[in-house]
Amino acid sequence: MALSQKANAVIQWGSLLVGITGISLDKLLKEHPLASNISSGVAIAAFIIYALTQALRRDLNRFRGKSKVDLAWQALLTRADSSVSVFAGDASWAQSSQSALADRTRAGVVVRVLCRWPSTPSRIEQVQALITAGVQVKYFADDLIKLRGLVVDTNMGPDGGTALTVKRTPKPNIPITPGQPVDPSLCDYEARRYLPGSDSTYISTLHQLFESAWEGLPQGIIMTKLTLTKSRYRTILSQIPHYSHIGTGDLEVKNISIASLYSCCRTVKAARLQRVSALIEGYRRFDLEPFEPCKLESGGRQLTLIPPIVEEQPDGSFVIIDGMHRIYQLATQTDAQQVVCLVLKSVGNLPSIPIPFQQVRTSPSKLPRTDNFPSYNHQNFRDIKTIDRNLAASS
């Protein structure tokens, strides 16, 4: 790179010197027309060379115009050998890059993308393309992260890696509404590429910035509403021996008042509540009612989420069997008064003596069942994880 710049400078100064010399000789050789014309021609040719080298002299790591920026972006995104970390906005490039990204992830390249919560069907499709390609995705709220660019192969060595930052600027007199899709034709695009060596410090800084943001955010998800029949629910529940006798008339999905709920356990594990918070945010972002059935896509997997399981007792009370962490976080962190539950009747004896839901507290660690469940009876314990494993295998 330095050699080409040096050669460029030599040509420029040489052509300028020849041009000035040619003009001087032209004036001195007025009485010799042929020689004067030759000198004039040499001067003109020299100045043309000078002008061309001036025009061609540019930073080869700077790209202007959307087409050139897109080419530079795609080159880094799809040719990585080890890792790709992307500061994205709406990930508008995801679908066009899906096949190449899938090739990279299958080759063992770790691809991670930070992007805004997808708020429109088109943006959801872009994120789905990333997840399908095996890309890890996390969301940030609105414009919390304004940087756009990517850092590639930073774990190849202390001076390794490449980075690209992109700047998009609305053209003069073009109004832009924050949070709304922007027509690319209404913006000017410019990108800067950073190479190992002279730019190593900047590449390292971008890498550290990405890692800091990534660690503080939950795994990105996509949630889509599902309509499950009673027959389907019965098939799902039949994986548990305690529910094998339940008929379709013994179950119903409906809204239950949180104030009317009881719990089989005394505590919920604090560490799980953060993950549940991201799930509750997902219900809000994707315009779903907590906790109606839905399909969840995350980390290259698809899962079926069913509502919390509640058993209705002969006295009309409702006891939570599964979904305690979801309901607890919803009740304590939002103003929700009701929650969608899968209500079962005629099940049988409970695994413990139920307590009012309002008495449930958080615990820093998971307690033994004998401590967590009042008067615990293992024979009556419902192994709900059997359902989770079955749903994960069938999704």
Secondary structure, 3 states (H helix, E strand, C coil): CHHHHHHHHHHHHHHHHHHHHHHHHHHHCCCCHHHHHHHHHHHHHHHHHHHHHHHHCCCCCEEECHHHHHHHHHHHHHCCCCEEEEECCCCCCHHHHHHHHHHHHHCCCEEEEEEECCCCHHHHHHHHHHHHCCCEEEEECCCCCCCCEEEECHHHCCCCCEEEEEEEEECCCCCCCCCCCCCHHHEEEEEEEECCCCCHHHHHHHHHHHHHHHHCCCECCEEEECCCCHHHHHHHHCCCHHHCCCCHHHEEEEEEEHHHEEECCCEEEHHHHHHHHHHHHHHHHCCCCCCCCEEEEECCEEEEECCCEEEECCCCCEEEEECHHHHHHHHHHCCCCEEEEEEECCCCCCCCCCEEHHHCEEECCCCCHHHHCCCCCHHHCCCCHHHHHHHHHHC
